Amino acid sequence: MADRAAILDVMQRYARGIKKSDSQLLASCFTDDALLESNGQTLVGAKAIEAYYKDWFTSTSSGKGMFGMERVVSTPYLASDADIVLNGDRAKAESSGLAVHAGKRGDEGLVVVRGAYYEDEFVRTASGWKFSKRFHGNYWASEFPAKLIYSK
């Protein structure tokens, strides 16, 4: 049970990294040679993943990134499940859920909701479990006009 809890913790730290726009926290979830396939990008290594997310957070807050909108806030991926299969110092997991992004495109408020899924591979390292491979896909996405009411 401890290994499953530790793997779930990695998945939750990744989600917190998205929520907090923290590229270092995200990168800490990956091995030095990890593979991440997400949003049409294929990245290799924790340093490349950190650089990608640092740029992604900057570009999405300026309106140049995701969905062509200025991102005000993203909820982390809200997992509805996590199917984890352990195999010694390695593990595989599949999960799915919702991701919600709120922001604006031009002067118009916008909320984007995605039905997302992850296919993950983990390895136990000296510093704990980490992603060795992560694939992020979307089942669907919808946009909704919104009046944004935001407070931190």
TORBA-982931 format. One line per 10 residues: number of its first residue (from 0); for each residue x, y, z of N, C-alpha, C. Coordinates in Angstrom, 2 decimals, always signed. Example, Ala and Ser with C-alpha at 12.3 -4.5 7.8 and 13.67 -1.06 7.14 Angstrom:
% residues 2
0 = +13.19/-5.69/+7.80/+12.30/-4.50/+7.80/+13.20/-3.30/+7.80 ~ +12.85/-2.25/+7.08/+13.67/-1.06/+7.14/+12.90/+0.03/+7.87
//
This chain:
% residues 152
0 = +0.82/-1.20/+0.00/+0.00/+0.00/+0.00/+0.86/+1.26/+0.00 ~ +2.03/+1.19/+0.63/+2.91/+2.37/+0.69/+3.38/+2.77/-0.70 ~ +3.68/+1.79/-1.56/+4.11/+2.12/-2.92/+2.98/+2.78/-3.71 ~ +1.78/+2.27/-3.58/+0.64/+2.89/-4.28/+0.42/+4.32/-3.80 ~ +0.51/+4.53/-2.49/+0.34/+5.88/-1.94/+1.44/+6.81/-2.46 ~ +2.66/+6.31/-2.54/+3.77/+7.14/-3.03/+3.59/+7.49/-4.51 ~ +3.07/+6.55/-5.29/+2.81/+6.82/-6.71/+1.68/+7.83/-6.86 ~ +0.61/+7.66/-6.08/-0.47/+8.66/-6.09/+0.05/+10.04/-5.70 ~ +1.00/+10.09/-4.77/+1.59/+11.37/-4.38/+2.30/+12.03/-5.55 ~ +3.01/+11.25/-6.37/+3.68/+11.81/-7.55/+2.64/+12.41/-8.49
10 = +1.56/+11.69/-8.71/+0.49/+12.18/-9.60/-0.12/+13.47/-9.03 ~ -0.29/+13.53/-7.72/-0.87/+14.73/-7.09/+0.11/+15.90/-7.11 ~ +1.42/+15.63/-6.95/+2.41/+16.71/-7.05/+2.42/+17.30/-8.44 ~ +2.29/+16.45/-9.45/+2.21/+16.93/-10.84/+1.02/+17.87/-10.98 ~ -0.13/+17.47/-10.46/-1.34/+18.30/-10.53/-1.14/+19.62/-9.78 ~ -0.49/+19.57/-8.61/-0.21/+20.82/-7.87/+0.72/+21.73/-8.67 ~ +1.67/+21.14/-9.37/+2.57/+21.93/-10.21/+1.82/+22.69/-11.28 ~ +0.81/+22.04/-11.89/-0.03/+22.72/-12.88/-0.80/+23.84/-12.21 ~ -1.44/+23.53/-11.10/-2.27/+24.51/-10.39/-1.46/+25.73/-9.97 ~ -0.24/+25.51/-9.50/+0.59/+26.60/-8.98/+1.51/+27.21/-10.03
20 = +1.43/+26.71/-11.28/+2.36/+27.15/-12.34/+3.81/+27.02/-11.88 ~ +4.13/+25.87/-11.30/+5.45/+25.63/-10.71/+6.20/+24.58/-11.55 ~ +7.01/+25.04/-12.48/+7.72/+24.12/-13.38/+8.74/+23.27/-12.63 ~ +9.32/+23.78/-11.56/+10.28/+22.99/-10.78/+9.58/+21.83/-10.07 ~ +8.42/+22.10/-9.51/+7.66/+21.04/-8.85/+7.29/+19.96/-9.86 ~ +6.84/+20.37/-11.05/+6.51/+19.41/-12.10/+7.72/+18.57/-12.46 ~ +8.86/+19.21/-12.69/+10.06/+18.49/-13.10/+10.52/+17.51/-12.04 ~ +10.26/+17.82/-10.77/+10.69/+16.93/-9.68/+9.95/+15.59/-9.71 ~ +8.90/+15.50/-10.47/+8.12/+14.27/-10.58/+8.72/+13.29/-11.59 ~ +9.70/+13.73/-12.38/+10.24/+12.95/-13.49/+11.69/+12.54/-13.27
30 = +12.07/+11.39/-13.83/+13.48/+10.99/-13.83/+14.25/+11.88/-14.80 ~ +15.58/+11.85/-14.67/+16.43/+12.68/-15.54/+16.27/+12.34/-17.01 ~ +15.87/+11.11/-17.32/+15.72/+10.69/-18.72/+14.27/+10.36/-19.09 ~ +13.32/+10.88/-18.32/+11.90/+10.58/-18.54/+11.42/+11.08/-19.90 ~ +10.36/+10.46/-20.38/+9.71/+10.85/-21.62/+8.31/+11.37/-21.27 ~ +7.98/+12.57/-21.77/+6.65/+13.14/-21.59/+6.07/+13.46/-22.95 ~ +4.88/+12.91/-23.23/+4.14/+13.24/-24.44/+2.87/+13.93/-24.01 ~ +2.75/+15.23/-24.36/+1.62/+16.03/-23.90/+1.40/+17.20/-24.84 ~ +0.15/+17.48/-25.16/-0.21/+18.65/-25.98/+0.58/+18.70/-27.28 ~ +0.79/+17.54/-27.90/+1.50/+17.49/-29.18/+3.01/+17.61/-29.06
40 = +3.52/+17.64/-27.86/+4.96/+17.77/-27.62/+5.51/+16.43/-27.11 ~ +6.74/+16.12/-27.50/+7.47/+14.99/-26.93/+8.73/+15.56/-26.31 ~ +8.86/+15.37/-25.00/+10.00/+15.92/-24.26/+10.77/+14.80/-23.60 ~ +12.09/+14.95/-23.54/+12.94/+13.94/-22.92/+13.76/+14.60/-21.82 ~ +13.59/+14.10/-20.60/+14.38/+14.54/-19.46/+13.70/+15.59/-18.62 ~ +13.97/+15.52/-17.30/+13.35/+16.45/-16.35/+13.70/+17.90/-16.67 ~ +14.92/+18.18/-17.13/+15.30/+19.56/-17.45/+14.50/+20.10/-18.63 ~ +14.30/+19.28/-19.66/+13.50/+19.71/-20.81/+12.05/+19.91/-20.41 ~ +11.55/+19.06/-19.53/+10.17/+19.18/-19.05/+10.01/+20.46/-18.25 ~ +10.97/+20.75/-17.38/+10.91/+21.99/-16.61/+10.93/+23.22/-17.52
50 = +11.81/+23.23/-18.52/+11.90/+24.37/-19.45/+10.60/+24.53/-20.24 ~ +10.03/+23.41/-20.70/+8.76/+23.46/-21.44/+7.66/+24.08/-20.60 ~ +7.50/+23.61/-19.36/+6.42/+24.13/-18.52/+6.68/+25.57/-18.08 ~ +7.91/+25.93/-17.87/+8.22/+27.32/-17.53/+7.75/+28.24/-18.67 ~ +8.07/+27.84/-19.89/+7.62/+28.61/-21.06/+6.11/+28.53/-21.22 ~ +5.53/+27.37/-21.00/+4.09/+27.18/-21.15/+3.33/+28.06/-20.17 ~ +3.77/+28.10/-18.92/+3.10/+28.94/-17.93/+3.21/+30.41/-18.31 ~ +4.35/+30.84/-18.80/+4.54/+32.23/-19.22/+3.67/+32.56/-20.43 ~ +3.66/+31.67/-21.42/+2.90/+31.96/-22.64/+1.40/+31.89/-22.41 ~ +0.94/+30.99/-21.54/-0.50/+30.91/-21.32/-1.00/+32.06/-20.47
60 = -0.14/+32.66/-19.68/-0.59/+33.81/-18.90/-0.54/+35.09/-19.73 ~ +0.09/+35.03/-20.92/+0.13/+36.21/-21.79/-0.79/+36.06/-22.99 ~ -1.54/+34.96/-23.07/-2.51/+34.77/-24.14/-1.94/+34.12/-25.38 ~ -0.70/+33.66/-25.36/-0.09/+33.09/-26.54/-0.11/+31.57/-26.54 ~ -0.61/+30.99/-25.48/-0.49/+29.55/-25.36/-1.78/+28.81/-25.53 ~ -2.06/+27.96/-24.58/-3.15/+27.01/-24.61/-4.48/+27.66/-24.98 ~ -5.10/+27.11/-26.01/-6.43/+27.52/-26.46/-6.47/+28.99/-26.90 ~ -5.31/+29.62/-27.12/-5.27/+31.02/-27.53/-5.86/+31.96/-26.49 ~ -5.79/+31.56/-25.24/-6.39/+32.39/-24.20/-5.36/+32.76/-23.14 ~ -5.63/+33.86/-22.48/-4.85/+34.24/-21.31/-5.40/+33.45/-20.15
70 = -4.58/+32.58/-19.60/-5.03/+31.68/-18.54/-4.94/+32.41/-17.21 ~ -6.06/+32.48/-16.52/-6.10/+33.08/-15.18/-5.83/+32.00/-14.15 ~ -6.47/+30.85/-14.32/-6.30/+29.75/-13.36/-6.60/+28.43/-14.05 ~ -5.91/+27.40/-13.60/-6.21/+26.03/-14.04/-6.41/+25.19/-12.80 ~ -7.46/+24.39/-12.82/-7.58/+23.43/-11.74/-6.67/+22.27/-12.13 ~ -6.13/+21.60/-11.15/-5.35/+20.42/-11.51/-6.28/+19.39/-12.12 ~ -5.68/+18.47/-12.77/-6.38/+17.33/-13.32/-7.12/+16.64/-12.17 ~ -8.43/+16.58/-12.24/-9.24/+15.99/-11.17/-9.47/+14.51/-11.49 ~ -8.60/+13.68/-10.99/-8.64/+12.25/-11.33/-9.86/+11.57/-10.74 ~ -10.52/+10.81/-11.57/-11.67/+10.05/-11.10/-11.26/+8.63/-10.75
80 = -10.06/+8.26/-11.13/-9.60/+6.91/-10.89/-8.07/+6.88/-11.03 ~ -7.49/+5.86/-10.57/-6.07/+5.61/-10.79/-5.86/+4.11/-10.66 ~ -5.63/+3.46/-11.77/-5.39/+2.02/-11.79/-3.89/+1.81/-11.83 ~ -3.31/+1.34/-10.73/-1.87/+1.19/-10.58/-1.51/-0.29/-10.53 ~ -0.55/-0.68/-11.36/-0.05/-2.05/-11.37/+1.44/-2.02/-11.02 ~ +1.77/-2.61/-9.88/+3.16/-2.65/-9.41/+3.89/-3.87/-9.96 ~ +5.19/-3.67/-10.25/+6.04/-4.76/-10.71/+7.45/-4.50/-10.19 ~ +7.69/-4.82/-8.93/+8.99/-4.57/-8.31/+9.26/-3.08/-8.19 ~ +10.36/-2.64/-8.79/+10.74/-1.22/-8.75/+10.16/-0.44/-9.92 ~ +9.21/-1.02/-10.61/+8.53/-0.34/-11.72/+7.02/-0.44/-11.51
90 = +6.30/+0.46/-12.15/+4.84/+0.43/-12.05/+4.25/+1.10/-13.29 ~ +3.01/+0.75/-13.58/+2.24/+1.40/-14.63/+0.94/+1.88/-14.01 ~ +0.43/+2.99/-14.54/-0.84/+3.52/-14.04/-1.62/+4.15/-15.19 ~ -2.92/+4.05/-15.09/-3.83/+4.74/-16.01/-4.82/+5.51/-15.15 ~ -5.15/+6.72/-15.60/-6.13/+7.53/-14.87/-6.84/+8.44/-15.86 ~ -8.00/+8.92/-15.44/-8.76/+9.86/-16.27/-9.52/+10.82/-15.37 ~ -9.93/+11.93/-15.93/-10.66/+12.92/-15.15/-10.89/+14.19/-15.94 ~ -11.13/+15.28/-15.22/-11.40/+16.57/-15.84/-10.30/+17.57/-15.53 ~ -10.02/+18.42/-16.50/-9.15/+19.57/-16.30/-9.96/+20.80/-16.69 ~ -9.92/+21.82/-15.85/-10.69/+23.04/-16.09/-9.73/+24.22/-16.13
100 = -9.80/+25.01/-17.20/-8.94/+26.18/-17.37/-9.83/+27.39/-17.57 ~ -9.61/+28.43/-16.79/-10.39/+29.66/-16.90/-9.47/+30.80/-17.29 ~ -9.95/+31.66/-18.14/-9.15/+32.80/-18.57/-9.96/+33.70/-19.47 ~ -9.27/+34.35/-20.38/-9.99/+35.20/-21.34/-9.28/+35.17/-22.67 ~ -10.06/+35.35/-23.70/-9.57/+35.49/-25.06/-10.01/+36.88/-25.50 ~ -9.02/+37.77/-25.64/-9.37/+39.17/-25.86/-10.01/+39.71/-24.60 ~ -11.19/+40.29/-24.74/-11.90/+40.82/-23.58/-12.97/+39.86/-23.05 ~ -13.11/+38.72/-23.69/-14.17/+37.77/-23.34/-13.68/+36.70/-22.38 ~ -14.46/+36.46/-21.33/-14.15/+35.38/-20.40/-14.39/+34.03/-21.06 ~ -13.61/+33.04/-20.66/-13.68/+31.73/-21.29/-13.32/+30.65/-20.27
110 = -14.06/+29.54/-20.30/-13.71/+28.37/-19.52/-13.58/+27.21/-20.50 ~ -12.48/+26.49/-20.38/-12.25/+25.30/-21.20/-12.23/+24.10/-20.26 ~ -13.05/+23.10/-20.59/-13.12/+21.87/-19.81/-12.68/+20.73/-20.72 ~ -11.79/+19.88/-20.20/-11.29/+18.75/-21.00/-11.48/+17.45/-20.26 ~ -11.94/+16.45/-20.97/-11.92/+15.08/-20.47/-10.56/+14.50/-20.82 ~ -9.71/+14.34/-19.82/-8.32/+13.97/-20.05/-8.00/+12.58/-19.52 ~ -6.92/+12.02/-20.04/-6.44/+10.75/-19.52/-4.92/+10.72/-19.54 ~ -4.37/+9.89/-18.65/-2.92/+9.69/-18.56/-2.61/+8.21/-18.60 ~ -1.53/+7.87/-19.29/-0.94/+6.54/-19.26/+0.49/+6.73/-18.76 ~ +0.80/+6.20/-17.59/+2.05/+6.48/-16.91/+2.88/+5.23/-16.67
120 = +4.20/+5.44/-16.65/+5.15/+4.43/-16.20/+6.00/+5.09/-15.13 ~ +6.27/+4.35/-14.06/+7.02/+4.85/-12.92/+8.22/+3.95/-12.67 ~ +9.22/+4.54/-12.02/+10.37/+3.79/-11.55/+10.70/+4.27/-10.15 ~ +11.10/+3.32/-9.29/+11.52/+3.69/-7.94/+12.98/+4.15/-8.04 ~ +13.27/+5.34/-7.56/+14.62/+5.89/-7.56/+15.10/+6.02/-6.12 ~ +16.34/+6.45/-5.95/+16.88/+6.66/-4.59/+16.07/+7.72/-3.85 ~ +15.43/+8.64/-4.58/+14.63/+9.69/-3.95/+13.13/+9.42/-4.02 ~ +12.76/+8.18/-4.34/+11.35/+7.81/-4.36/+10.84/+7.54/-5.78 ~ +9.55/+7.29/-5.88/+8.93/+7.00/-7.17/+8.89/+8.24/-8.04 ~ +9.12/+8.05/-9.36/+9.06/+9.14/-10.33/+8.50/+8.61/-11.64
130 = +7.97/+9.53/-12.44/+7.56/+9.17/-13.79/+8.80/+8.85/-14.61 ~ +8.78/+7.71/-15.31/+9.79/+7.46/-16.34/+9.19/+7.73/-17.71 ~ +7.84/+7.68/-17.78/+7.13/+7.99/-19.02/+5.73/+8.45/-18.66 ~ +5.27/+9.49/-19.34/+3.91/+9.99/-19.12/+3.32/+10.39/-20.45 ~ +2.15/+9.83/-20.76/+1.40/+10.23/-21.95/+0.11/+10.89/-21.48 ~ -0.16/+12.08/-22.01/-1.37/+12.83/-21.66/-2.20/+13.00/-22.92 ~ -3.43/+12.55/-22.87/-4.33/+12.70/-24.01/-5.66/+13.28/-23.57 ~ -6.45/+13.65/-24.55/-7.78/+14.21/-24.29/-8.83/+13.39/-25.01 ~ -9.87/+13.03/-24.28/-11.02/+12.40/-24.91/-11.84/+13.45/-25.65 ~ -11.97/+14.62/-25.04/-12.79/+15.70/-25.59/-12.42/+17.01/-24.90
140 = -12.84/+18.12/-25.50/-12.68/+19.44/-24.89/-13.85/+20.31/-25.32 ~ -14.30/+21.18/-24.42/-15.38/+22.12/-24.73/-15.02/+23.49/-24.17 ~ -15.44/+24.52/-24.91/-15.24/+25.90/-24.47/-16.59/+26.52/-24.13 ~ -16.59/+27.36/-23.09/-17.81/+28.03/-22.67/-17.50/+29.50/-22.40 ~ -18.34/+30.42/-22.89/-18.15/+31.82/-22.50/-18.41/+31.94/-21.01 ~ -17.72/+32.86/-20.36/-17.85/+32.95/-18.92/-17.65/+34.39/-18.44 ~ -18.32/+34.72/-17.36/-18.03/+35.94/-16.62/-17.07/+35.50/-15.51 ~ -15.83/+35.97/-15.59/-14.84/+35.52/-14.64/-14.91/+36.30/-13.36 ~ -15.02/+35.59/-12.28/-14.97/+36.17/-10.93/-13.80/+35.46/-10.26 ~ -12.73/+36.16/-10.03/-11.48/+35.53/-9.61/-10.95/+36.19/-8.36
150 = -10.60/+35.38/-7.40/-9.86/+35.88/-6.23/-8.92/+34.79/-5.79 ~ -7.77/+35.16/-5.34/-6.77/+34.18/-4.94/-6.84/+33.92/-3.47
//
